[in-house]
Amino acid sequence: SAPAPGDLSVGGALAIGAHGTAVPAVGEQPPPGQGYGSLSNLVTELTAVVWDSAAGRYVLRTVGRGEPDCAALLSHLGRSLVTEAVLRVGADRNLRCQSFLDIPATELFAAPGAPAGTRTLAGYLDRTGRAEAIWFAFTDRPWLKVWSVAPQRPFGARAVDGPYNYPFSDSLPEPVARLAGDLVAGAWASAPLFGQVQYLLAKVALTGDITDVLLSGTLVRDVLTGDVLTHLLAGGLRSDLWGPSRDLLQYVRPTTLRETANGYAVLTRRADLQWVVSRFADFYRTLLAQYAARGEYPVNGQVEIRVTGLEDPSVCGVPGARPPLLSALRPRPDRPDVDTAVWIDVLSLPTTPALHRFYRDIEQFLLALDGERATVRVEWSKGWAYTDTAAWSDPDVLTRAVPASQRAGGGPGWDEAVATLDRLDPHHVLSSPFLDALLR
């Protein structure tokens, strides 16, 4: 499980519990040093800046994973400063990444109990354990990426020897970039067109199929011109790739279109993950249509759905290790059957009108999900606690819902982490007014 952006610092990734997308396929046993939780859970020891009361100053202290204080420092949200970290990692394994763009969202996110043969997200995860759905706004077929362990190159797969293998998303073709510029300039009602163009851009570049472009209206063909299609096809097809894991998992460059995103982890049983995605997809589709009916288009990016396991401290191989206390993936002690997290993000251009209100509607829906089947925690690196006009601003979510979601199930967690971080930095040198209000 590794994050997609390639320009993250190790310290930043550990501070927020960075993750990728991976659960065990049916019958899969991971090799030593590989887990299905966050990067923070792989740490065996770290060195942090802490207060030394005897010396009357801040000092560097190395903390082993088996020591109690380490659990609070593993995902500290910026409330500490880690200068060094040692991680246990397993031997690399070659992966295959297949892209599918022909599965209707109603099928991929179908409610549990769909007929045999339905191509559901849960079904793909049972077979390979690794998948990501990218669902462009106002389209009906997501871009599904499915990774599988493949020691040898499968027949027909394209071998790659470096990361960033989706150049069409790294740098948008000029007519598509111009359409994005029109959106930012105020043509927000072009969001359905932009969503359709993004989907077709991916489909042509990945599969070479230009049929949908040729059958589209003039507005689409004015953007996806013959020159653009020729450019997309010049680099070869990319729907079936094979190579070292980093080369297939790392695909977001600094030049990739900058969008804002909300983010939540829905902790559930593996058997209920399809229920989670179906409930969300139905609500999202309906909400987007309601906004559009009022002439509002808050989403011009995409929904992204990933699925991981929870933190298993035994993966790091250190006796006495505990899960990161502030990780969104920390297990609930009272629910050993809850073993999976469904990560849900909705992306859009930052200045889009009505976006924060839309995000608030999504957040309130998720927080109200059936508490027996879902525990919803925020993704620290994304937006949450929405009011109608801003992120990280709703006092009820900040002071009640977020701590409650971390305390759910009992056991060491939120309160121990806050107390430990306060003890290690009693003068709040490594803090901010926002963190002081949140971590209390």
Buried (B, 14 or more C-beta within 10 A) or exposed (E): BBBBEBEBEEBEBBBBBBBBBBBBBEEEEBEEBBBBBBBBBBBBBBBBBBBEEEEEEBEEBEBBBBBEBBBBBBBBBBBBBBEEBBBBEEEEEBBBBBBBBEBEBBBBBBBEEBEEEBBBBBBBBBEBBBBBBBBBBBBEBBBBBBBBBBEEBEEEBBEBEEBBBBBBBBEBBEBBEEBBEBBEEEBBEBBBBBBBBBBBBBBBBBBBBBEBBEEBEEBBBEBBBEEBBEBBEEEEBBBBBBBBBEBBBBBBBEEBBEBBBBBBBBBBBBEBBBBBBBBBBBBBBEBBEEBBEEEBBBBBBBBBBBBBBBBBBEBBEBEEBBBBBBBBBBBBEEBEEBBBBBBBBBBBBEEBEBBBBBBBBBBEBBBEBEEEBBBBBBBBBBBBBBBEEEBBBBEEBBBEBBBBBBEBBEBBBBEBBBEBBBEBBEEBEBBEEEBEEBBE
